Amino acid sequence: MSYDAAHHRWQGYCEAAGVDIEIHQLRHAHATELINAGVSTETTQLYTLLADDVADTEIRAARRRRDRR
């Protein structure tokens, strides 16, 4: 699947769920979970936000944007 196809599909899922989370944020969150679970690869490290606080902040910000609608 191309990035554009995945991005388009992701946008549809977010609209249906009423959330505003970019696919890039999903990639960061997933990479963070992998690192926290002890999985470490060079590719994963490029997209990782090591602190759970950062992921929590992004999720809370997305919820605030959703709730303002």
OpenMM code with the backbone's topology and positions (N, CA, C; nanometers):
from openmm import Vec3, app, unit

residues = "MET SER TYR ASP ALA ALA HIS HIS ARG TRP GLN GLY TYR CYS GLU ALA ALA GLY VAL ASP ILE GLU ILE HIS GLN LEU ARG HIS ALA HIS ALA THR GLU LEU ILE ASN ALA GLY VAL SER THR GLU THR THR GLN LEU TYR THR LEU LEU ALA ASP ASP VAL ALA ASP THR GLU ILE ARG ALA ALA ARG ARG ARG ARG ASP ARG ARG".split()
positions = [
    Vec3(0.0851, -0.1167, 0.0000),
    Vec3(0.0000, 0.0000, 0.0000),
    Vec3(0.0899, 0.1233, 0.0000),
    Vec3(0.0576, 0.2181, -0.0816),
    Vec3(0.1373, 0.3408, -0.0875),
    Vec3(0.1097, 0.4276, 0.0351),
    Vec3(0.1994, 0.5219, 0.0605),
    Vec3(0.1800, 0.6140, 0.1724),
    Vec3(0.0514, 0.6936, 0.1515),
    Vec3(0.0292, 0.7408, 0.0279),
    Vec3(-0.0909, 0.8200, 0.0003),
    Vec3(-0.2184, 0.7406, 0.0271),
    Vec3(-0.2189, 0.6139, -0.0130),
    Vec3(-0.3363, 0.5298, 0.0110),
    Vec3(-0.3582, 0.5083, 0.1602),
    Vec3(-0.2501, 0.4815, 0.2338),
    Vec3(-0.2601, 0.4627, 0.3790),
    Vec3(-0.3071, 0.5919, 0.4457),
    Vec3(-0.2526, 0.7046, 0.4019),
    Vec3(-0.2899, 0.8345, 0.4590),
    Vec3(-0.4382, 0.8632, 0.4351),
    Vec3(-0.4849, 0.8373, 0.3143),
    Vec3(-0.6253, 0.8599, 0.2810),
    Vec3(-0.7164, 0.7703, 0.3662),
    Vec3(-0.6794, 0.6448, 0.3785),
    Vec3(-0.7576, 0.5511, 0.4592),
    Vec3(-0.7582, 0.5960, 0.6055),
    Vec3(-0.6413, 0.6370, 0.6567),
    Vec3(-0.6299, 0.6836, 0.7955),
    Vec3(-0.7205, 0.8038, 0.8204),
    Vec3(-0.7220, 0.8975, 0.7254),
    Vec3(-0.8072, 1.0151, 0.7410),
    Vec3(-0.9542, 0.9748, 0.7515),
    Vec3(-0.9950, 0.8779, 0.6717),
    Vec3(-1.1331, 0.8293, 0.6789),
    Vec3(-1.1645, 0.7680, 0.8144),
    Vec3(-1.0713, 0.6898, 0.8681),
    Vec3(-1.0917, 0.6300, 1.0003),
    Vec3(-1.1041, 0.7390, 1.1074),
    Vec3(-1.0176, 0.8392, 1.0988),
    Vec3(-1.0207, 0.9476, 1.1979),
    Vec3(-1.1506, 1.0264, 1.1898),
    Vec3(-1.1951, 1.0544, 1.0686),
    Vec3(-1.3228, 1.1253, 1.0528),
    Vec3(-1.4369, 1.0443, 1.1128),
    Vec3(-1.4390, 0.9151, 1.0857),
    Vec3(-1.5451, 0.8290, 1.1380),
    Vec3(-1.5417, 0.8226, 1.2906),
    Vec3(-1.4221, 0.8276, 1.3476),
    Vec3(-1.4076, 0.8202, 1.4938),
    Vec3(-1.4186, 0.9568, 1.5598),
    Vec3(-1.4164, 1.0633, 1.4796),
    Vec3(-1.4255, 1.1980, 1.5359),
    Vec3(-1.2986, 1.2431, 1.6050),
    Vec3(-1.1842, 1.1973, 1.5556),
    Vec3(-1.0562, 1.2375, 1.6138),
    Vec3(-0.9708, 1.3045, 1.5061),
    Vec3(-0.8749, 1.3825, 1.5506),
    Vec3(-0.7845, 1.4517, 1.4595),
    Vec3(-0.6415, 1.4154, 1.4968),
    Vec3(-0.5973, 1.3003, 1.4506),
    Vec3(-0.4621, 1.2528, 1.4790),
    Vec3(-0.3957, 1.2214, 1.3453),
    Vec3(-0.2828, 1.2834, 1.3211),
    Vec3(-0.2117, 1.2604, 1.1962),
    Vec3(-0.1476, 1.1223, 1.1959),
    Vec3(-0.1332, 1.0647, 1.0787),
    Vec3(-0.0718, 0.9327, 1.0655),
    Vec3(0.0721, 0.9361, 1.1180),
    Vec3(0.1370, 1.0500, 1.1065),
    Vec3(0.2738, 1.0644, 1.1573),
    Vec3(0.2764, 1.0489, 1.3097),
    Vec3(0.1751, 1.1012, 1.3779),
    Vec3(0.1661, 1.0851, 1.5227),
    Vec3(0.1487, 0.9382, 1.5591),
    Vec3(0.0731, 0.8654, 1.4787),
    Vec3(0.0549, 0.7225, 1.5016),
    Vec3(0.1887, 0.6510, 1.4907),
    Vec3(0.2675, 0.6871, 1.3917),
    Vec3(0.3988, 0.6258, 1.3726),
    Vec3(0.4882, 0.6521, 1.4942),
    Vec3(0.4867, 0.7760, 1.5441),
    Vec3(0.5658, 0.8092, 1.6635),
    Vec3(0.5204, 0.7286, 1.7843),
    Vec3(0.3894, 0.7213, 1.8039),
    Vec3(0.3366, 0.6489, 1.9195),
    Vec3(0.3729, 0.5009, 1.9125),
    Vec3(0.3618, 0.4429, 1.7950),
    Vec3(0.3949, 0.3014, 1.7791),
    Vec3(0.5435, 0.2776, 1.8033),
    Vec3(0.6270, 0.3626, 1.7484),
    Vec3(0.7712, 0.3482, 1.7686),
    Vec3(0.8070, 0.3622, 1.9158),
    Vec3(0.7407, 0.4529, 1.9847),
    Vec3(0.7651, 0.4717, 2.1278),
    Vec3(0.7296, 0.3451, 2.2044),
    Vec3(0.6155, 0.2859, 2.1722),
    Vec3(0.5750, 0.1617, 2.2383),
    Vec3(0.6753, 0.0502, 2.2115),
    Vec3(0.7267, 0.0396, 2.0898),
    Vec3(0.8267, -0.0630, 2.0587),
    Vec3(0.9526, -0.0439, 2.1419),
    Vec3(1.0010, 0.0787, 2.1482),
    Vec3(1.1220, 0.1072, 2.2265),
    Vec3(1.0978, 0.0772, 2.3738),
    Vec3(0.9830, 0.1207, 2.4266),
    Vec3(0.9528, 0.0958, 2.5682),
    Vec3(0.9400, -0.0531, 2.5985),
    Vec3(0.9052, -0.1331, 2.4967),
    Vec3(0.8940, -0.2776, 2.5138),
    Vec3(1.0270, -0.3485, 2.4931),
    Vec3(1.1312, -0.2722, 2.4629),
    Vec3(1.2631, -0.3310, 2.4477),
    Vec3(1.3033, -0.3621, 2.3049),
    Vec3(1.2172, -0.3325, 2.2089),
    Vec3(1.2514, -0.3535, 2.0683),
    Vec3(1.3276, -0.2300, 2.0209),
    Vec3(1.4413, -0.2501, 1.9595),
    Vec3(1.5204, -0.1350, 1.9167),
    Vec3(1.5855, -0.1622, 1.7823),
    Vec3(1.5485, -0.0838, 1.6840),
    Vec3(1.6140, -0.0895, 1.5537),
    Vec3(1.6478, 0.0528, 1.5127),
    Vec3(1.7406, 0.0668, 1.4229),
    Vec3(1.7770, 0.2011, 1.3780),
    Vec3(1.6579, 0.2728, 1.3155),
    Vec3(1.5800, 0.2033, 1.2349),
    Vec3(1.4644, 0.2650, 1.1705),
    Vec3(1.3642, 0.3129, 1.2741),
    Vec3(1.3351, 0.2276, 1.3718),
    Vec3(1.2401, 0.2648, 1.4758),
    Vec3(1.2883, 0.3860, 1.5526),
    Vec3(1.4167, 0.3918, 1.5813),
    Vec3(1.4698, 0.5028, 1.6587),
    Vec3(1.4546, 0.6359, 1.5872),
    Vec3(1.4511, 0.6345, 1.4546),
    Vec3(1.4322, 0.7592, 1.3804),
    Vec3(1.2973, 0.8225, 1.4099),
    Vec3(1.1968, 0.7405, 1.4392),
    Vec3(1.0608, 0.7905, 1.4568),
    Vec3(1.0144, 0.7877, 1.6022),
    Vec3(1.1046, 0.7674, 1.6921),
    Vec3(1.0664, 0.7467, 1.8306),
    Vec3(1.0650, 0.8749, 1.9123),
    Vec3(0.9639, 0.8849, 1.9953),
    Vec3(0.9600, 0.9844, 2.1012),
    Vec3(0.9686, 0.9027, 2.2290),
    Vec3(1.0806, 0.9082, 2.2959),
    Vec3(1.1066, 0.8150, 2.4044),
    Vec3(1.0219, 0.8380, 2.5296),
    Vec3(0.9750, 0.9574, 2.5520),
    Vec3(0.9012, 0.9841, 2.6745),
    Vec3(0.7518, 0.9583, 2.6559),
    Vec3(0.6928, 0.8835, 2.7458),
    Vec3(0.5488, 0.8625, 2.7430),
    Vec3(0.4749, 0.9949, 2.7585),
    Vec3(0.5361, 1.0902, 2.8299),
    Vec3(0.4731, 1.2206, 2.8487),
    Vec3(0.4441, 1.2878, 2.7154),
    Vec3(0.5329, 1.2722, 2.6193),
    Vec3(0.5136, 1.3337, 2.4880),
    Vec3(0.3940, 1.2711, 2.4185),
    Vec3(0.3865, 1.1392, 2.4195),
    Vec3(0.2728, 1.0709, 2.3576),
    Vec3(0.1427, 1.1111, 2.4270),
    Vec3(0.1442, 1.1160, 2.5598),
    Vec3(0.0249, 1.1566, 2.6343),
    Vec3(-0.0163, 1.2986, 2.5970),
    Vec3(0.0809, 1.3874, 2.5822),
    Vec3(0.0526, 1.5256, 2.5455),
    Vec3(-0.0120, 1.5324, 2.4081),
    Vec3(0.0385, 1.4549, 2.3129),
    Vec3(-0.0190, 1.4544, 2.1786),
    Vec3(-0.1618, 1.4012, 2.1799),
    Vec3(-0.1857, 1.2962, 2.2560),
    Vec3(-0.3201, 1.2393, 2.2639),
    Vec3(-0.4163, 1.3389, 2.3275),
    Vec3(-0.3741, 1.4025, 2.4348),
    Vec3(-0.4606, 1.5016, 2.5013),
    Vec3(-0.4904, 1.6190, 2.4091),
    Vec3(-0.3901, 1.6645, 2.3336),
    Vec3(-0.4099, 1.7751, 2.2403),
    Vec3(-0.5097, 1.7365, 2.1318),
    Vec3(-0.5005, 1.6137, 2.0819),
    Vec3(-0.5946, 1.5667, 1.9798),
    Vec3(-0.7361, 1.5620, 2.0359),
    Vec3(-0.7504, 1.5191, 2.1598),
    Vec3(-0.8826, 1.5137, 2.2216),
    Vec3(-0.9406, 1.6541, 2.2404),
    Vec3(-0.8536, 1.7499, 2.2797),
    Vec3(-0.9006, 1.8879, 2.2957),
    Vec3(-0.9484, 1.9439, 2.1615),
    Vec3(-0.8723, 1.9170, 2.0540),
    Vec3(-0.9138, 1.9634, 1.9212),
    Vec3(-1.0475, 1.9016, 1.8828),
    Vec3(-1.0633, 1.7732, 1.9118),
    Vec3(-1.1894, 1.7046, 1.8811),
    Vec3(-1.3050, 1.7666, 1.9594),
    Vec3(-1.2829, 1.7923, 2.0868),
    Vec3(-1.3899, 1.8421, 2.1736),
    Vec3(-1.4307, 1.9857, 2.1402),
    Vec3(-1.3407, 2.0613, 2.0781),
    Vec3(-1.3732, 2.1987, 2.0402),
    Vec3(-1.4691, 2.2063, 1.9221),
    Vec3(-1.4824, 2.0982, 1.8497),
    Vec3(-1.5708, 2.0985, 1.7310),
    Vec3(-1.7149, 2.1011, 1.7667),
] * unit.nanometer
topology = app.Topology()
chain = topology.addChain("A")
for resn in residues:
    res = topology.addResidue(resn, chain)
    for name in ("N", "CA", "C"):
        topology.addAtom(name, app.Element.getBySymbol(name[0]), res)
